[in-house]
Amino acid sequence: MAAGSPIRVMIVEDSAVVRHLLAHIIARDPRLSLVAAVATAEEALRELPRVRPDVISMDIRLPGMDGLEATRRIMAEQPTPIVVIASAGEGESLNLSMSALRAGALSVVEKPVGPDNSGYEEMAGHICTQLVIMSDVPLVRRRNIGASLAARLSAPPLPVQQPGAGRMRPAIMGIAASTGGPQALVRVLGALPPDFPLPILLVQHIGAPFVEGFARWLDGLLPLKVILAEEGAAPQPGHVHVAPGDHHLLVGPNRLLHLSRQPPVDGQRPAATVMFRSIAEVYGAAGLGVLLTGMGEDGARGLAALRGRGGTTITEDESTAVVYGMPAAAVRLGGSGQALPLPLIAPRLLRLAQGGVHAGADNA
């Protein structure tokens, strides 16, 4: 995409009404230019090499090949940023949408309502903003990660630190992600056993209408139990407590979960920084924080606060991050105790939780 040129958008949507509505929404935004609007995934795959869009608006339920398989094919054949447009609350559509995120789609937003609806302008603006932001995600990495990742995977384990150094084994874990998060979370949390001894708090940036479905989808894939966090609940070992839509997730002084509607932090609600800060304040050196792929800087200041209290902090290494934004900000602010590629994070968490690695050990 040439500097200053409108972002080229392809719409894949089988409903003529929704297709025309999306085309109208895109046409109103000077940042965007519609280059194709097709009704099937098969048409999209044929047109893709010709029109070469910067970003794709993808319906998930299509006649013939569905949006999930289309996403897989596009990411394999001509990687292009994909924003899934889906109806919230529908079981099959929701599962397909979450699976498309795991397959490489970057975000999911609600299908637009008609112009007569009171929420039309806000929804239209959100769709355009997502298309603009996601069009800039570099799906084809310019660096050769193979050698560096292989070297990290073959590196000898860090030495076990002996007790008595004044550090604490983690008692709770917080983990957060944004763009690229669903596939990264499945990779990390899916490698933890059902009897993982720590409670896990999770912030994933995703549209509020999709959070409940995201939690159900994740629960079906992980050995751990995944539930929506509830006000006043006690964090449970082996459970992943997911921040509900449009609520911050915190640990209160009584070590019970608290949901807050305080203003967004770093542009987010739920915000990872709020979660990590609460873990730092309540658990101090017994807190463990993990920050994965994502745009922006959410979580960076919270991770720095947790590390400053003696807690253990891990960020995803640039070599595997879909978007090296949030982890990079944490590194820059001194919040990253250790940067690891995705395949190395779960083994590290297991050793920390089981006491085999000193909880305060930073990356040398």
C-alpha positions as CSV (number, residue, x, y, z in Angstrom):
1,M,0.0,0.0,0.0
2,A,1.5,3.3,-1.1
3,A,1.8,6.0,1.5
4,G,-1.3,8.1,1.6
5,S,-3.3,5.7,-0.6
6,P,-6.7,4.5,0.7
7,I,-6.7,1.0,2.2
8,R,-7.9,-1.6,-0.3
9,V,-10.8,-3.6,1.2
10,M,-12.4,-6.8,0.0
11,I,-15.8,-7.8,1.4
12,V,-16.8,-11.5,1.6
13,E,-20.5,-11.7,2.6
14,D,-23.3,-13.9,1.2
15,S,-26.2,-11.6,2.3
16,A,-26.8,-9.0,-0.4
17,V,-28.3,-6.6,2.3
18,V,-25.3,-6.9,4.6
19,R,-22.9,-6.7,1.6
20,H,-24.4,-3.5,0.4
21,L,-24.5,-2.0,3.9
22,L,-20.8,-2.8,4.4
23,A,-20.0,-1.3,1.0
24,H,-21.9,1.9,2.0
25,I,-20.0,2.0,5.4
26,I,-16.6,1.6,3.7
27,A,-17.5,4.1,0.9
28,R,-18.1,6.9,3.5
29,D,-14.6,6.5,5.0
30,P,-11.9,8.3,3.1
31,R,-9.3,6.0,4.5
32,L,-10.8,3.0,2.8
33,S,-11.4,2.0,-0.8
34,L,-13.6,-1.0,-1.8
35,V,-11.9,-3.1,-4.4
36,A,-14.2,-6.2,-4.4
37,A,-17.4,-7.4,-2.8
38,V,-18.1,-11.1,-3.3
39,A,-20.8,-13.5,-2.0
40,T,-18.7,-16.7,-1.6
41,A,-15.3,-17.9,-0.3
42,E,-14.6,-19.5,-3.7
43,E,-15.1,-16.1,-5.4
44,A,-12.8,-14.5,-2.9
45,L,-10.0,-17.0,-3.5
46,R,-10.3,-16.4,-7.3
47,E,-10.3,-12.6,-6.9
48,L,-7.6,-12.4,-4.3
49,P,-4.6,-12.5,-6.6
50,R,-6.2,-10.0,-9.0
51,V,-7.4,-7.3,-6.6
52,R,-4.7,-7.8,-3.9
53,P,-6.6,-6.2,-1.0
54,D,-4.9,-4.7,2.1
55,V,-7.5,-6.2,4.4
56,I,-10.5,-8.5,4.1
57,S,-13.9,-8.2,5.8
58,M,-14.9,-11.9,6.1
59,D,-18.4,-13.3,6.8
60,I,-18.1,-16.6,8.7
61,R,-21.2,-18.5,7.5
62,L,-21.0,-18.8,3.8
63,P,-22.6,-21.2,1.2
64,G,-20.1,-23.8,0.2
65,M,-16.7,-23.1,1.8
66,D,-17.2,-21.4,5.1
67,G,-15.3,-18.4,6.4
68,L,-13.1,-20.6,8.6
69,E,-11.8,-22.7,5.7
70,A,-11.5,-19.5,3.6
71,T,-9.3,-18.0,6.3
72,R,-7.1,-21.0,6.4
73,R,-6.7,-21.0,2.6
74,I,-6.0,-17.3,2.4
75,M,-3.4,-17.4,5.2
76,A,-1.7,-20.4,3.5
77,E,-1.8,-19.0,-0.1
78,Q,-1.7,-15.2,0.1
79,P,-1.6,-14.0,3.7
80,T,-3.8,-11.0,4.1
81,P,-5.2,-9.3,7.3
82,I,-8.7,-10.6,7.9
83,V,-11.4,-9.0,10.1
84,V,-14.3,-11.5,10.8
85,I,-17.7,-10.0,10.6
86,A,-20.1,-12.2,12.7
87,S,-23.4,-12.2,14.5
88,A,-22.8,-12.3,18.3
89,G,-24.5,-14.9,20.4
90,E,-25.0,-17.5,17.7
91,G,-23.4,-20.8,18.8
92,E,-22.1,-22.2,15.4
93,S,-21.1,-18.7,14.1
94,L,-19.4,-17.9,17.4
95,N,-17.4,-21.2,17.3
96,L,-16.4,-20.6,13.7
97,S,-15.4,-17.0,14.4
98,M,-13.2,-18.1,17.3
99,S,-11.6,-20.8,15.2
100,A,-11.0,-18.3,12.5
101,L,-9.1,-16.2,15.0
102,R,-7.0,-19.2,15.9
103,A,-6.4,-19.9,12.1
104,G,-5.0,-16.4,11.6
105,A,-7.8,-13.9,11.4
106,L,-6.9,-10.8,13.4
107,S,-10.2,-9.6,15.0
108,V,-13.9,-10.2,15.1
109,V,-16.6,-7.5,15.1
110,E,-20.4,-7.5,15.0
111,K,-22.3,-7.4,11.8
112,P,-23.6,-3.9,11.2
113,V,-27.2,-2.9,11.9
114,G,-29.3,-0.8,9.6
115,P,-28.9,3.1,9.4
116,D,-32.2,3.5,11.2
117,N,-30.8,1.8,14.3
118,S,-29.5,4.0,17.1
119,G,-26.2,2.1,17.3
120,Y,-25.5,2.3,13.6
121,E,-22.9,5.2,13.6
122,E,-20.9,3.7,16.5
123,M,-20.9,0.2,14.9
124,A,-20.0,1.6,11.5
125,G,-17.1,3.6,12.9
126,H,-15.8,0.5,14.8
127,I,-15.9,-1.6,11.7
128,C,-13.9,1.0,9.7
129,T,-11.4,1.5,12.6
130,Q,-10.8,-2.3,12.8
131,L,-10.2,-2.5,9.0
132,V,-7.8,0.4,9.1
133,I,-5.8,-0.9,12.1
134,M,-5.6,-4.5,11.0
135,S,-4.6,-3.6,7.5
136,D,-1.3,-2.6,8.9
137,V,-0.4,-5.8,10.7
138,P,2.7,-7.4,9.0
139,L,1.6,-11.0,8.5
140,V,4.6,-11.9,6.5
141,R,7.6,-11.4,8.8
142,R,10.6,-9.8,7.2
143,R,13.0,-11.5,9.5
144,N,14.2,-15.1,9.5
145,I,13.0,-16.5,12.8
146,G,13.9,-20.1,12.2
147,A,17.4,-20.0,13.4
148,S,16.8,-17.9,16.4
149,L,13.8,-19.9,17.5
150,A,15.6,-23.2,17.0
151,A,18.5,-21.9,19.1
152,R,16.2,-20.9,21.9
153,L,14.4,-24.2,21.8
154,S,17.7,-26.1,22.0
155,A,19.2,-24.0,24.7
156,P,19.9,-25.7,28.1
157,P,17.4,-25.1,30.9
158,L,18.1,-22.2,33.2
159,P,19.7,-23.4,36.5
160,V,17.5,-24.2,39.4
161,Q,17.9,-21.6,42.1
162,Q,18.2,-22.9,45.7
163,P,15.7,-21.9,48.4
164,G,16.5,-19.1,50.8
165,A,17.1,-16.3,48.3
166,G,14.1,-14.4,49.6
167,R,11.9,-15.1,46.6
168,M,8.4,-16.6,46.6
169,R,6.8,-19.3,44.5
170,P,3.9,-17.8,42.5
171,A,0.4,-18.0,44.1
172,I,-1.6,-16.6,41.1
173,M,-1.0,-15.9,37.4
174,G,-2.4,-13.2,35.2
175,I,-2.1,-13.5,31.4
176,A,-3.2,-11.0,28.7
177,A,-3.3,-10.7,24.9
178,S,-4.8,-8.7,22.1
179,T,-4.3,-9.1,18.4
180,G,-3.2,-12.7,17.7
181,G,-4.2,-13.7,21.2
182,P,-6.6,-16.6,20.7
183,Q,-4.1,-18.8,18.9
184,A,-1.3,-17.8,21.3
185,L,-3.4,-18.5,24.4
186,V,-4.4,-21.9,23.1
187,R,-0.7,-22.6,22.5
188,V,0.3,-21.6,26.0
189,L,-2.6,-22.5,28.2
190,G,-3.3,-25.7,26.2
191,A,0.1,-27.1,27.3
192,L,-0.8,-26.7,31.0
193,P,-2.4,-29.8,32.8
194,P,-5.8,-29.7,34.4
195,D,-4.2,-29.8,37.8
196,F,-2.1,-26.7,37.2
197,P,-1.7,-25.4,40.8
198,L,-2.3,-21.7,40.2
199,P,-5.5,-19.7,39.5
200,I,-5.2,-17.9,36.2
201,L,-6.8,-14.5,35.4
202,L,-7.2,-13.7,31.7
203,V,-7.7,-10.5,29.8
204,Q,-8.2,-10.9,26.0
205,H,-9.1,-7.8,24.0
206,I,-12.2,-8.8,22.0
207,G,-15.6,-7.2,21.4
208,A,-17.8,-7.4,24.5
209,P,-20.6,-9.4,22.7
210,F,-18.1,-12.1,21.9
211,V,-16.4,-12.6,25.3
212,E,-18.8,-15.3,26.6
213,G,-18.5,-17.3,23.4
214,F,-14.8,-16.9,23.5
215,A,-14.7,-18.3,27.0
216,R,-16.9,-21.3,26.0
217,W,-14.7,-21.9,22.9
218,L,-11.5,-21.8,25.0
219,D,-13.0,-24.1,27.6
220,G,-13.7,-26.7,24.9
221,L,-10.0,-26.6,23.8
222,L,-8.0,-26.5,27.1
223,P,-7.4,-29.1,29.8
224,L,-8.0,-26.3,32.3
225,K,-11.5,-25.1,33.2
226,V,-12.3,-21.8,31.6
227,I,-15.1,-19.6,33.1
228,L,-16.2,-16.0,33.1
229,A,-14.9,-14.2,36.1
230,E,-17.6,-13.4,38.7
231,E,-17.7,-10.6,41.3
232,G,-16.6,-11.8,44.7
233,A,-15.5,-15.3,43.5
234,A,-12.4,-16.9,44.9
235,P,-9.8,-17.6,42.2
236,Q,-9.5,-21.4,41.8
237,P,-6.4,-23.4,40.9
238,G,-6.6,-25.0,37.5
239,H,-9.3,-22.5,36.5
240,V,-9.0,-19.7,33.9
241,H,-11.1,-16.7,35.0
242,V,-11.8,-14.6,31.9
243,A,-12.5,-10.9,32.2
244,P,-16.1,-10.2,31.1
245,G,-16.9,-7.8,28.3
246,D,-16.4,-4.1,29.2
247,H,-15.3,-4.8,32.8
248,H,-11.9,-4.6,34.4
249,L,-10.8,-7.7,36.3
250,L,-9.0,-7.2,39.5
251,V,-8.0,-9.1,42.7
252,G,-9.3,-7.3,45.8
253,P,-7.4,-6.9,49.1
254,N,-9.4,-9.9,50.3
255,R,-8.0,-12.0,47.4
256,L,-11.4,-12.3,45.8
257,L,-12.2,-11.3,42.3
258,H,-13.6,-7.8,41.6
259,L,-15.2,-6.5,38.4
260,S,-15.0,-2.8,37.8
261,R,-16.6,-0.3,35.3
262,Q,-13.9,2.3,36.0
263,P,-12.8,4.2,32.9
264,P,-10.7,2.4,30.3
265,V,-6.9,2.3,30.8
266,D,-4.6,2.4,27.9
267,G,-7.8,2.6,25.8
268,Q,-9.0,-0.7,27.1
269,R,-11.7,-2.1,29.4
270,P,-10.9,-4.8,30.5
271,A,-7.3,-3.6,30.7
272,A,-4.3,-5.9,31.4
273,T,-2.5,-3.1,33.3
274,V,-5.4,-3.0,35.8
275,M,-5.3,-6.7,36.3
276,F,-1.5,-6.9,36.7
277,R,-1.4,-3.9,39.1
278,S,-3.9,-5.5,41.3
279,I,-1.9,-8.7,41.4
280,A,1.2,-6.7,42.3
281,E,-0.6,-4.9,45.1
282,V,-2.2,-8.0,46.6
283,Y,0.3,-10.7,45.9
284,G,3.6,-8.8,45.5
285,A,6.5,-11.3,44.9
286,A,4.0,-14.2,44.7
287,G,2.4,-12.8,41.6
288,L,3.2,-14.1,38.1
289,G,2.3,-12.1,34.9
290,V,2.5,-13.1,31.3
291,L,2.0,-10.7,28.4
292,L,1.5,-12.0,24.9
293,T,1.0,-10.6,21.3
294,G,-1.0,-7.5,20.8
295,M,-1.2,-3.9,19.5
296,G,-0.7,-0.9,21.7
297,E,0.8,-0.8,25.2
298,D,-1.8,-2.3,27.5
299,G,-0.3,-4.4,30.2
300,A,3.2,-2.9,30.0
301,R,2.8,-0.5,32.9
302,G,1.0,-3.2,35.0
303,L,3.7,-5.7,34.3
304,A,6.4,-3.2,35.3
305,A,4.5,-2.6,38.6
306,L,4.4,-6.4,39.2
307,R,8.1,-6.8,38.5
308,G,8.8,-3.8,40.7
309,R,7.1,-5.7,43.6
310,G,9.3,-8.7,43.1
311,G,6.8,-10.7,41.0
312,T,7.8,-12.9,38.0
313,T,7.0,-11.5,34.6
314,I,7.2,-13.1,31.1
315,T,6.6,-11.5,27.7
316,E,6.3,-13.2,24.4
317,D,9.4,-12.9,22.3
318,E,9.3,-10.9,19.1
319,S,10.1,-14.1,17.1
320,T,6.6,-15.5,17.6
321,A,4.4,-12.5,18.3
322,V,1.8,-11.7,15.6
323,V,2.0,-8.1,16.7
324,Y,5.0,-7.2,18.9
325,G,3.4,-4.1,20.5
326,M,2.3,-4.9,24.0
327,P,5.3,-7.1,24.8
328,A,7.7,-4.6,23.3
329,A,6.2,-1.8,25.5
330,A,6.7,-4.0,28.6
331,V,10.4,-4.6,27.6
332,R,10.9,-0.9,27.0
333,L,9.4,0.0,30.4
334,G,11.4,-2.6,32.3
335,G,8.4,-4.9,32.9
336,S,9.7,-8.0,31.2
337,G,11.7,-10.3,33.4
338,Q,12.1,-12.8,30.6
339,A,11.1,-12.8,26.9
340,L,10.3,-16.3,25.5
341,P,8.9,-17.7,22.2
342,L,5.5,-19.3,22.6
343,P,6.7,-22.9,22.7
344,L,8.9,-22.1,25.8
345,I,6.3,-20.3,27.9
346,A,4.2,-23.2,29.1
347,P,7.2,-25.3,30.2
348,R,8.5,-22.3,32.1
349,L,5.2,-21.7,33.8
350,L,5.0,-25.4,34.9
351,R,8.5,-25.2,36.4
352,L,7.7,-21.9,38.2
353,A,4.4,-23.2,39.5
354,Q,6.0,-26.4,40.7
355,G,8.8,-24.6,42.4
356,G,11.5,-26.1,40.0
357,V,12.7,-22.6,39.0
358,H,13.2,-19.7,41.3
359,A,10.1,-17.5,41.0
360,G,12.1,-14.2,40.8
361,A,14.6,-15.4,38.2
362,D,15.0,-12.9,35.4
363,N,16.3,-13.6,31.9
364,A,20.1,-13.1,31.9
